[in-house]
Amino acid sequence: MAPSAASPIKFPIGWLLDRAAPPLQYRAMTEVARLAEPTVAPLATIPLTYKPAVTLAMAQAADGSWGRTMLGVPSGKGDPFEGVGTINAVRRLLEYGWDKESPPIVRVRRLLFRLLAEDEDPSYLFEFAPAADEDQARRGRTILREAAASALAQAGYEADPRLRGAARRIIERINAYLKSPLAQKPWIRVGNRQVLAAEAAPPSIYALTMLAFMPQFRSEHHEHVERLYLFLCQPLPRQESAQVVGSDIILQPHLVLGDLLPHRNVVDADVPFALMWMEMLARLGYLRRHENWLKLYERFLDDRDRSGVWHPHKGFATPHTTNAYAWPTYPLEQATDGDERWADVTFRLGLIARLLGRPIEPV
């Protein structure tokens, strides 16, 4: 049985320190177990020694970018980072435990802040150029602005007025949509398809990520955040996420249209994405309030062994995902066999427990 909300969560810090990759070790100590500062301070450089993280950092160009895209993800074949986009590279380094004062993040932040301003220079559209018309160019700038805001928020720039200004414009646009009649009936028929109207502005996964890492900002806009929670609790519509943009219909997979974790089958189909989404919900303060989401998380806890190490509910296969939005968070562990392959999920469950405010029992 899963523990009650008040009972301590057993967290296998000893097991992780023996087996997990350096970033998971360091984050387990600092973010989950929260060991005393004299214990962890001398170990602050551990994440910087991790070969995959160093490899990713070394692939950065002199202008701070990685490759020609912002949101590209590697194919998974050959070079593990070939094709990675700049924003995903930044978020992966942050997941590896690198902070905003590390050289790669310092080098790229000017570019990220420029994206917040929706610079109309076509060269700043990256993978969205050349846009067929101004509507598509505006779509590209909006996506890049929200994605850049998510990376800057995760890096710890919540207090920066440039990020706060962009965040305010983003949440006000979403809130205006959620308050409007259009939010109840956003679909229009084009030919034989039902698609989102051009004016529809549901939240994007990037906007939600940004808000997840801006707790003070959320408290200042609590009514907007509450309205957003009610929207995310709604059943996911059957229609695909496509929208009228200018004269075309374009898929909008980054838009979130409702509950992404309605039942166990969805979680089992993509464990890494489910955990990434649960962590985001926990940071937003939503996970603890939703009975079904909480039960799905507690089911993960039930799948841990006596020492607190997670194992798959069925079979022995290492969790895998093809979801591009989960790529920055998984896998941080390089090992693909042996018990080390359970380290990512074991760490993430502990982190979510900490974000939920559950007592942590390091073992």
Stockholm file with secondary structure:
# STOCKHOLM 1.0

chainA/1-363         MAPSAASPIKFPIGWLLDRAAPPLQYRAMTEVARLAEPTVAPLATIPLTYKPAVTLAMAQAADGSWGRTMLGVPSGKGDPFEGVGTINAVRRLLEYGWDKESPPIVRVRRLLFRLLAEDEDPSYLFEFAPAADEDQARRGRTILREAAASALAQAGYEADPRLRGAARRIIERINAYLKSPLAQKPWIRVGNRQVLAAEAAPPSIYALTMLAFMPQFRSEHHEHVERLYLFLCQPLPRQESAQVVGSDIILQPHLVLGDLLPHRNVVDADVPFALMWMEMLARLGYLRRHENWLKLYERFLDDRDRSGVWHPHKGFATPHTTNAYAWPTYPLEQATDGDERWADVTFRLGLIARLLGRPIEPV
#=GR chainA/1-363 SS CCCCTTSCEEECHHHHHHHSCHHHHHHIIIIISCCCHHHHGGGTTGGGGCHHHHHHHHTCCTTSCCTTCSSCCCCSSSSTTTTCCHHHHHHHHHHTTCCTTSHHHHHHHHHHHHHHTTCCCGGGGGGGCSCSSHHHHHHHHHHHHHHHHHHHHHHTCTTCHHHHHHHHHHHHHHHHHHHSGGGTSCEEEETTEEEECTTCCCCBHHHHHHHHTCHHHHHHTHHHHHHHHHHHTSCCCSSCSEEEETTEEEECTTBCCSCSCCSHHHHHHCHHHHHHHHHHHHHHTCGGGCHHHHHHHHHHHHTBCTTSCBCCSSSSCCCCCCCGGGGGGSCCCCCCSSGGGGHHHHHHHHHHHHHHTCCEEEC
#=GC SS_cons         CCCCTTSCEEECHHHHHHHSCHHHHHHIIIIISCCCHHHHGGGTTGGGGCHHHHHHHHTCCTTSCCTTCSSCCCCSSSSTTTTCCHHHHHHHHHHTTCCTTSHHHHHHHHHHHHHHTTCCCGGGGGGGCSCSSHHHHHHHHHHHHHHHHHHHHHHTCTTCHHHHHHHHHHHHHHHHHHHSGGGTSCEEEETTEEEECTTCCCCBHHHHHHHHTCHHHHHHTHHHHHHHHHHHTSCCCSSCSEEEETTEEEECTTBCCSCSCCSHHHHHHCHHHHHHHHHHHHHHTCGGGCHHHHHHHHHHHHTBCTTSCBCCSSSSCCCCCCCGGGGGGSCCCCCCSSGGGGHHHHHHHHHHHHHHTCCEEEC
//
